Amino acid sequence: MIAFAANPLLCRMALGEGYIDAASFATVRVGSGALMLLLLVLPRWHRQGRSSADWRSVLMLFAYVAFFSFAYLSLSAGAGALLLFGAVQLTMFSTALHAGERFPPWSWLGLGLAVAGIVYLVSPGVTAPDPLGALLMVIAGVAWGVYSLLGRQAKSPLEATANNFLFCVPLVIMVSLVFARDFHVSTRGLVLAAVSGALPSGLGYVIWYAALRGLKATSAATVQLSVPAIAAIGGVVLLAEPVTLRLVLASAATLGGIAIVLAQRGHSDPEAEQ
């Protein structure tokens, strides 16, 4: 979870200080992540051959990375992480409802509380996050939620992730070309983007997939509730970002609501505990 929370911090650190432009950050992040994953999966490809990529997953990964980077031009680390995580979980819950899963009354209460928290966070006010940045982050969250759902079908998560990153590289390069007028990089910006791609986005995913083998499904989902909190604390300590009452209340409502839904799903669905 620390690895996942590191991405918002590294991105905000690089963009907030103007060390690199958003498009270049996305490109270097994906490129370094692809290189790290390639080093890990290449021996397997030599032995077993390379599987084909799922273009839906590639496009969702691209949408997540691109919108995530541009959103952090104006969002704080904590607010961005909360919007991202809330959108991811609500996307997954919506998919479950669409698939016919029945939610008990407490789950509906939790969903309503989570949505209310996000609405309150982005509602007009002095301490509200930038509307455009918030919209971009919500889109990034939806894309990551869909990407995560598609990833459940992968036989080898590591191999699938490596393929997705590799095919995503040309797409983020195209974004850099479109925003060529905004191009500016520094050594520090390049380092922050490369670290974000190679460690939290590369090795971080591998570690998470390894951890999933020893976690129940609801436990895995619940532990992710810590990501926005870790990102917010990191933003305060490392970036001197203020903790507003709006962010605290929105976090309590959103994360509390999601926790209620996860708890209810775990009790009502035995398969969720497998």
C-alpha atoms as one frame of an Amber mdcrd trajectory, in Angstrom:
protein
   0.000   0.000   0.000   2.950   2.303   0.605   4.026   1.650  -2.978   0.568
   2.557  -4.294   0.478   5.721  -2.161   3.941   6.684  -3.414   2.670   7.338
  -6.951   0.512  10.343  -5.978   3.360  11.745  -3.889   5.993  11.337  -6.613
   3.685  12.736  -9.292   2.629  15.731  -7.206   6.232  16.353  -6.162   7.372
  16.421  -9.783   4.486  18.430 -11.235   3.782  20.723  -8.283   7.339  22.019
  -8.325   7.426  22.251 -12.126  10.263  19.772 -12.512   8.583  18.137 -15.537
   5.436  18.523 -17.629   2.505  16.130 -17.166   2.810  14.398 -20.548   6.527
  13.757 -20.120   5.938  12.439 -16.601   3.397   9.936 -17.951   5.740   8.891
 -20.757   8.760   8.353 -18.518   6.628   6.603 -15.901   5.220   4.104 -18.395
   8.579   3.640 -20.120  10.484   2.913 -16.919   7.685   0.640 -15.686   7.741
  -1.257 -18.980  11.521  -1.679 -18.737  11.344  -2.968 -15.159   8.565  -5.427
 -15.968  10.338  -6.533 -19.139  13.435  -7.454 -17.133  11.264  -9.533 -14.809
   9.231 -11.333 -17.454  11.808 -11.756 -20.231  13.170 -15.107 -18.921   9.634
 -16.526 -18.961   9.040 -15.295 -22.492  12.260 -16.972 -23.607  11.077 -20.273
 -22.132   7.352 -20.208 -22.918   6.857 -17.582 -25.573   4.987 -14.292 -25.327
   1.214 -14.110 -25.037  -0.897 -11.571 -26.938  -1.972  -8.306 -25.322  -5.511
  -7.341 -24.368  -6.053  -3.981 -26.063  -8.904  -3.104 -23.740  -6.501  -3.338
 -20.809  -3.859  -1.357 -22.684  -6.317   1.461 -23.390  -7.557   1.521 -19.795
  -3.988   1.633 -18.467  -3.214   4.460 -20.862  -6.310   6.421 -19.803  -5.437
   5.944 -16.138  -1.821   7.084 -16.478  -2.586  10.051 -18.738  -5.528  11.477
 -16.775  -3.752  10.767 -13.473  -0.746  12.845 -14.510  -2.713  15.841 -15.770
  -5.004  15.760 -12.725  -2.047  16.212 -10.395  -1.183  19.520 -12.003  -3.763
  21.039  -9.657  -4.720  18.471  -6.989  -3.073  17.791  -3.656  -1.741  14.290
  -3.054  -4.440  13.450  -0.487  -7.434  14.800  -2.414  -6.255  13.155  -5.626
  -5.751   9.771  -3.957  -9.198   9.933  -2.345 -10.896  10.788  -5.642  -8.959
   8.067  -7.447  -9.642   5.376  -4.881 -13.301   6.340  -4.506 -13.842   6.212
  -8.270 -12.083   2.837  -8.516 -14.210   1.219  -5.824 -17.479   2.749  -7.037
 -16.708   1.483 -10.543 -16.243  -2.028  -9.195 -19.407  -1.843  -7.111 -21.383
  -0.554 -10.110 -20.093  -3.454 -12.198 -21.185  -5.918  -9.513 -24.673  -4.379
  -9.441 -24.880  -4.493 -13.234 -23.911  -8.164 -13.131 -26.889  -8.878 -10.893
 -25.272  -8.894  -7.447 -27.752  -7.919  -4.755 -26.671  -5.415  -2.142 -28.260
  -5.520   1.342 -29.625  -2.277   2.842 -26.407  -1.566   4.763 -24.441  -1.771
   1.514 -26.711   0.792  -0.121 -26.184   3.022   2.901 -22.433   2.598   2.497
 -22.590   3.397  -1.214 -24.639   6.510  -0.532 -22.190   7.626   2.147 -19.208
   7.086  -0.177 -20.818   9.024  -3.015 -21.822  11.808  -0.622 -18.214  12.068
   0.569 -16.899  12.523  -2.969 -19.664  14.994  -3.854 -18.887  16.994  -0.721
 -15.160  17.023  -1.522 -15.681  18.490  -4.996 -18.618  20.777  -4.142 -17.946
  24.532  -4.530 -16.059  26.154  -1.698 -12.802  27.828  -0.742 -11.044  24.540
   0.022 -12.590  22.516  -2.810 -10.121  20.904  -5.242  -9.802  22.270  -8.764
 -12.913  21.096 -10.713 -10.990  20.116 -13.850  -8.358  18.267 -11.857 -11.076
  16.454  -9.895 -12.861  15.429 -13.114  -9.634  14.142 -14.651  -8.861  12.104
 -11.526 -12.342  10.575 -11.445 -11.893   9.517 -15.084  -8.510   8.026 -14.137
 -10.183   6.129 -11.289 -12.891   4.708 -13.544 -10.223   3.623 -16.038  -8.189
   1.916 -13.301 -11.310   0.224 -11.965 -12.104  -1.218 -15.396  -8.438  -2.168
 -15.846  -8.501  -4.026 -12.527 -11.676  -5.893 -13.488 -10.179  -6.905 -16.826
  -7.011  -8.014 -15.049  -8.926 -10.675 -13.115  -9.117 -12.679 -16.332  -5.343
 -12.737 -16.813  -3.705 -16.142 -16.351  -0.373 -14.512 -15.505  -0.779 -11.034
 -13.929   2.935 -10.254 -14.275   3.029 -11.178 -17.954  -0.219  -9.353 -18.670
   0.987  -6.223 -16.883   4.286  -6.275 -18.770   2.431  -6.553 -22.078   0.082
  -3.725 -21.123   2.929  -1.394 -20.185   4.903  -2.183 -23.328   1.964  -1.483
 -25.652   1.096   1.623 -23.654   4.467   3.238 -24.411   3.576   4.402 -27.967
   0.298   5.872 -26.691   1.905   8.047 -24.015   4.558   9.142 -26.521   1.708
  10.374 -28.725   0.385  12.417 -25.797   3.822  13.981 -25.361   3.820  14.921
 -29.049   0.358  16.492 -28.759   1.493  18.555 -25.762   4.951  19.295 -27.167
   4.480  23.015 -26.490   4.380  22.299 -22.758   7.554  20.194 -22.851  10.004
  20.887 -20.061  12.064  18.452 -18.056  14.768  18.570 -15.440  16.991  15.894
 -13.984  14.924  15.787 -10.813  11.697  15.511 -12.778  13.035  12.646 -14.861
  14.253  10.825 -11.756  10.903  11.204  -9.980   9.001   9.936 -13.028  11.401
   7.021 -13.534  11.188   6.004  -9.874   7.383   6.205 -10.031   7.321   3.884
 -13.026   9.993   1.389 -12.009   9.192   0.972  -8.314   5.564   1.744  -7.312
   4.163   1.035 -10.787   6.478  -1.836 -11.707   7.760  -3.706  -8.681   4.797
  -2.452  -6.643   2.334  -4.328  -8.842   4.422  -7.501  -8.652   4.553  -7.302
  -4.844   0.799  -6.690  -4.701   0.019  -9.702  -6.878   2.261 -11.831  -4.648
   0.489 -10.531  -1.533  -2.926 -11.297  -3.025  -2.167 -15.006  -2.883  -2.266
 -14.854   0.914  -5.203 -12.463   1.278  -8.928 -13.028   1.055 -10.700 -10.933
  -1.566 -12.485  -8.698   0.938  -9.304  -8.341   2.994  -7.396  -7.275  -0.103
 -10.024  -4.673  -0.938 -10.243  -3.428   2.642  -6.498  -2.965   3.070  -6.554
  -0.581   0.112  -8.555   1.828   2.275  -5.211   2.847   3.745  -3.883   4.253
   0.443  -5.580   7.705   0.560  -4.635   8.098   4.213  -0.989   7.223   3.542
  -0.932   9.609   0.577  -2.467  12.419   2.646   0.042  11.918   5.474   2.879
  11.821   2.960   1.594  15.025   1.390   1.670  16.766   4.756   5.114  15.480
   5.763   6.913  15.615   2.419   5.075  18.317   0.484   3.800  20.539   3.310
   0.242  20.223   2.030  -2.497  21.445   4.393  -5.067  19.056   5.844  -8.438
  20.739   5.446 -11.603  19.910   7.377 -13.297  19.245   4.038 -10.735  16.573
   3.138 -10.987  14.941   6.569 -14.800  14.780   6.495 -14.892  13.643   2.867
 -12.315  10.945   3.591 -14.252   9.696   6.607 -17.492   9.506   4.612 -15.999
   7.976   1.465 -13.686   5.442   3.075 -16.201   4.632   5.814 -18.932   4.026
   3.234 -16.694   1.783   1.152 -15.671  -0.136   4.280 -19.354  -0.793   5.056
 -19.962  -2.158   1.556 -16.882  -4.375   1.694 -17.866  -5.731   5.106 -21.401
  -6.527   3.940 -20.167  -8.192   0.751 -17.744 -10.298   2.731 -20.489 -11.535
   5.062 -23.125 -12.130   2.396 -20.902 -13.721  -0.271 -18.802 -16.698   0.877
 -16.915 -16.656  -2.448 -15.665 -13.161  -1.647 -13.659 -14.671   1.186 -11.826
 -17.113  -1.031
